[in-house]
Each structure stands twice: as C-alpha cells, then as structure tokens.
C-alpha cells in the first residue's frame, strides 16, 4: 500500500523549508581538539518499516563501544532531494537510545552538497544539534574540480566549495564528503580519513550499515510466509 501524505504537503513547500533550515547550518569547526567518540548512522527498509542504526566507535582505536537500532513505521515515501524527511525518524529513534554521547556523527548521506543545501546529514545535525558529516557513496550535486595539494577534489556550486571527492582506497570508488553541521570541511575530511581502515567508507558508517543489513535480514526472515 502506498504511503499517503497530508493534502497540505507539497514538494515545493518542503524545498522552501530546506532552504530556510540551511541558513541555520554552522559551517565552522566546533569540535573539541581531541575527539573521543565518533558515530556512524545508516537507515535501511523492509516491508513498511524503516530501520535506523547508530554505531559508536572509540576514535583512537575504532573499536565498537555501543550500537543501537530502532524499527519505525515508514511514513514518508522516497522522493529525490527529500530523503531526510524519510530517514530522520528511524535515525533519531536509534540515536535517542544511546548511553554514550558521540562527539561527531558520520552519516551515510549528503550534507550541504545538495540542491537545497540540506541533505540528510545536515538536517539530522540541525535536529540533534550535534556535529555531523555527510559521507556519501555517490555524487548528487556540484561540479568536481582538480585535486588540491592535500589530494582531495573540491566540489563546487558556482564559486563556493560545498564538498570533496576523496579516494580513500586505491583501486576503489571515491566517497563524497560534505559539511553536515558544526564542522568545517577540512576537519570533516580529516576525520573521515582517520576513520577509514578496511573499506572505502569509514568504519563508523560501515558498522552501522552492517547492523541495518543484519536487522533487515532478520526482519525479512521472520516476516509472513507464503503458503501454496
């Protein structure tokens, strides 16, 4: 059964809201000099449910400290550029269960590198009022320029740098990093690089992704059986 939205909803109103919220984004670094805990956030879907997962890692060792999962009913359809409206409820439900308080959240999504400057990573950062970083596996918006001396490629929107294309592993596809909230782009790149170990995506989001996959597998396995 398709998800029914309120008659008062419109994509145009949602985009206008995104532009208003984007003006509240803090694009400078507010993180402490020493980061202790870093979290990864991911969302998956099964049947009519959304599965949010958050994995908190020790920043120094990248060992898992805590993880939480939330299953909530999916109440918003997939609409391009409005992903955050669909993914914030399950992600927020998982984050609210945490006992450990992460210094920064890495989100499997875009931040300000978005047509309306409010991807899921940015929207979530505003909602939880915490530093967030968008770490996406695919490009969404902007023009990629030549690599800097630091090895990453700026992604531009007119004259502004809105993100970075970064090859984290030789022979692998790049990741696309952008400010979510309360962190500078350079600090975001540094954190993502520091958190990358075995995979092209950083360990926190990898752990969160594996948790959502396992939860999805269990949900699909325990779902209604078809009888012939």
C-alpha positions as CSV (number, residue, x, y, z in Angstrom):
1,X,0.0,0.0,0.0
2,X,1.5,3.4,-1.0
3,X,2.3,5.9,1.8
4,X,-0.3,8.7,1.9
5,X,0.9,12.2,2.7
6,X,-1.1,15.0,4.1
7,X,-3.0,17.0,1.5
8,X,-1.2,20.1,2.8
9,X,2.2,18.6,1.8
10,X,3.9,19.7,-1.4
11,X,7.4,19.2,-2.7
12,X,7.7,22.9,-3.3
13,X,6.9,23.7,0.4
14,X,9.4,21.1,1.5
15,X,12.1,22.6,-0.6
16,X,11.3,26.0,0.7
17,X,11.7,24.6,4.3
18,X,15.0,23.1,3.3
19,X,16.3,26.5,2.1
20,X,15.2,28.1,5.4
21,X,16.8,25.5,7.5
22,X,20.0,25.6,5.5
23,X,20.6,29.2,6.8
24,X,20.9,27.8,10.3
25,X,23.8,25.4,9.4
26,X,27.1,26.2,11.3
27,X,29.9,25.5,8.8
28,X,32.8,26.1,11.0
29,X,34.5,23.6,13.3
30,X,33.0,23.4,16.8
31,X,34.5,20.0,17.7
32,X,36.9,19.7,20.6
33,X,40.6,19.4,19.7
34,X,40.5,15.7,20.9
35,X,37.7,13.6,19.6
36,X,36.8,10.7,21.8
37,X,33.8,9.0,20.2
38,X,32.6,9.0,16.6
39,X,29.3,7.5,15.5
40,X,28.0,6.2,12.2
41,X,24.4,6.4,11.1
42,X,22.6,4.3,8.5
43,X,19.0,3.5,7.5
44,X,17.5,0.5,5.7
45,X,14.0,-0.5,4.8
46,X,11.9,-3.7,4.9
47,X,8.2,-4.1,4.2
48,X,6.6,-1.0,5.6
49,X,9.3,-0.4,8.3
50,X,12.4,1.8,8.5
51,X,15.4,0.5,10.4
52,X,17.7,3.1,11.9
53,X,21.1,2.1,13.3
54,X,23.8,4.1,15.1
55,X,27.3,2.6,15.9
56,X,29.6,4.5,18.3
57,X,33.3,3.8,18.0
58,X,36.3,4.9,20.0
59,X,38.1,7.4,17.8
60,X,41.6,6.3,18.7
61,X,41.1,2.5,18.2
62,X,38.0,2.4,16.0
63,X,36.6,-0.3,18.3
64,X,32.9,-0.5,18.7
65,X,31.7,1.0,22.0
66,X,27.9,0.9,21.6
67,X,25.2,0.3,19.0
68,X,21.5,1.0,18.9
69,X,18.7,0.1,16.5
70,X,15.2,1.4,16.0
71,X,12.4,0.0,13.9
72,X,9.7,2.5,13.0
73,X,6.9,2.6,10.5
74,X,7.8,4.3,7.2
75,X,5.7,7.4,6.9
76,X,7.3,9.2,4.1
77,X,7.8,8.0,0.5
78,X,11.1,8.1,-1.4
79,X,11.3,11.5,-3.1
80,X,14.6,12.6,-4.6
81,X,16.2,15.6,-2.7
82,X,13.8,14.9,0.3
83,X,15.5,11.8,1.7
84,X,16.0,13.4,5.1
85,X,12.2,13.6,5.7
86,X,12.1,9.8,5.3
87,X,15.2,8.9,7.2
88,X,15.3,11.2,10.2
89,X,12.6,9.4,12.2
90,X,14.4,6.0,12.3
91,X,17.8,7.5,12.8
92,X,16.6,9.8,15.6
93,X,14.9,6.9,17.3
94,X,18.1,5.0,17.4
95,X,20.3,7.9,18.5
96,X,18.0,8.7,21.4
97,X,18.7,5.3,22.9
98,X,22.5,5.9,23.1
99,X,24.2,5.9,26.5
100,X,27.5,7.2,25.1
101,X,27.5,10.7,23.7
102,X,29.5,10.9,20.4
103,X,31.5,14.0,19.5
104,X,30.6,13.7,15.9
105,X,28.2,11.7,13.7
106,X,29.2,10.3,10.2
107,X,26.1,9.9,8.1
108,X,25.7,7.7,5.0
109,X,24.2,10.6,3.1
110,X,25.0,14.1,1.8
111,X,25.2,17.3,3.9
112,X,25.2,20.7,2.3
113,X,26.3,19.2,-1.0
114,X,22.6,19.1,-2.0
115,X,20.5,21.1,-4.5
116,X,18.7,22.8,-1.5
117,X,21.8,22.7,0.9
118,X,20.0,20.3,3.3
119,X,20.8,16.7,2.8
120,X,20.1,14.1,5.4
121,X,23.4,14.6,7.2
122,X,22.7,18.4,7.6
123,X,19.1,18.0,8.5
124,X,19.9,15.4,11.2
125,X,22.7,17.7,12.6
126,X,20.2,20.5,13.0
127,X,17.7,18.2,14.7
128,X,20.1,16.7,17.2
129,X,22.2,19.9,17.4
130,X,25.4,17.9,17.1
131,X,28.4,18.0,14.6
132,X,27.6,15.8,11.6
133,X,29.5,14.9,8.4
134,X,27.9,13.6,5.2
135,X,29.8,10.7,3.7
136,X,28.0,9.6,0.5
137,X,28.9,6.8,-1.9
138,X,27.6,8.6,-5.0
139,X,27.6,12.2,-6.2
140,X,24.5,14.3,-6.1
141,X,25.2,17.9,-6.8
142,X,28.0,20.2,-7.8
143,X,31.0,20.3,-10.2
144,X,34.2,18.4,-9.4
145,X,37.4,20.4,-9.8
146,X,41.1,19.4,-9.9
147,X,42.7,17.8,-6.9
148,X,44.2,20.1,-4.2
149,X,47.6,19.7,-2.7
150,X,46.0,17.6,0.1
151,X,44.8,15.1,-2.5
152,X,41.0,15.7,-2.4
153,X,39.0,17.2,-5.2
154,X,36.8,20.2,-4.4
155,X,33.1,20.1,-5.4
156,X,31.8,23.5,-6.4
157,X,28.5,25.2,-6.5
158,X,29.2,28.3,-8.6
159,X,32.1,29.9,-6.6
160,X,31.6,28.0,-3.3
161,X,33.2,24.8,-2.2
162,X,30.4,22.6,-1.0
163,X,32.2,19.2,-0.6
164,X,35.0,17.0,-1.5
165,X,35.6,13.9,-3.7
166,X,38.1,11.7,-1.9
167,X,39.7,8.4,-2.9
168,X,40.1,6.6,0.4
169,X,41.3,3.3,-1.0
170,X,43.5,2.7,-4.1
171,X,41.6,1.0,-6.9
172,X,38.2,1.7,-5.2
173,X,35.4,4.2,-6.0
174,X,35.7,7.5,-4.1
175,X,33.5,8.9,-1.4
176,X,31.8,12.3,-1.3
177,X,32.3,14.3,1.8
178,X,30.4,17.4,2.9
179,X,29.7,19.5,5.9
180,X,26.6,18.4,7.8
181,X,26.6,20.8,10.8
182,X,29.0,22.3,13.2
183,X,32.2,21.1,11.5
184,X,34.5,22.6,8.8
185,X,35.1,20.7,5.5
186,X,38.8,20.2,6.2
187,X,38.1,18.8,9.7
188,X,35.4,16.5,8.1
189,X,37.9,15.2,5.5
190,X,40.5,14.6,8.3
191,X,38.0,12.7,10.4
192,X,36.8,10.5,7.5
193,X,40.4,9.8,6.5
194,X,41.3,8.8,10.1
195,X,38.2,6.6,10.4
196,X,38.9,4.7,7.1
197,X,40.6,1.4,7.6
198,X,39.4,-1.7,5.7
199,X,36.8,-0.3,3.4
200,X,36.3,2.7,1.2
201,X,33.7,4.1,3.6
202,X,34.7,4.9,7.1
203,X,34.4,2.3,9.9
204,X,31.5,4.0,11.8
205,X,29.2,4.1,8.8
206,X,30.4,0.6,7.7
207,X,29.4,-0.7,11.1
208,X,26.1,1.0,11.1
209,X,25.4,-0.3,7.6
210,X,26.2,-3.9,8.6
211,X,23.9,-3.6,11.6
212,X,21.0,-2.4,9.4
213,X,21.7,-5.2,6.9
214,X,21.5,-7.8,9.7
215,X,18.3,-6.3,11.1
216,X,16.8,-6.3,7.6
217,X,17.8,-9.9,7.1
218,X,16.2,-10.9,10.5
219,X,13.0,-8.9,9.7
220,X,12.7,-10.4,6.2
221,X,13.3,-13.9,7.6
222,X,10.7,-13.5,10.3
223,X,8.1,-11.9,8.0
224,X,4.9,-13.5,6.8
225,X,5.3,-16.8,4.9
226,X,3.6,-17.5,1.7
227,X,1.5,-20.8,1.7
228,X,0.7,-22.6,-1.6
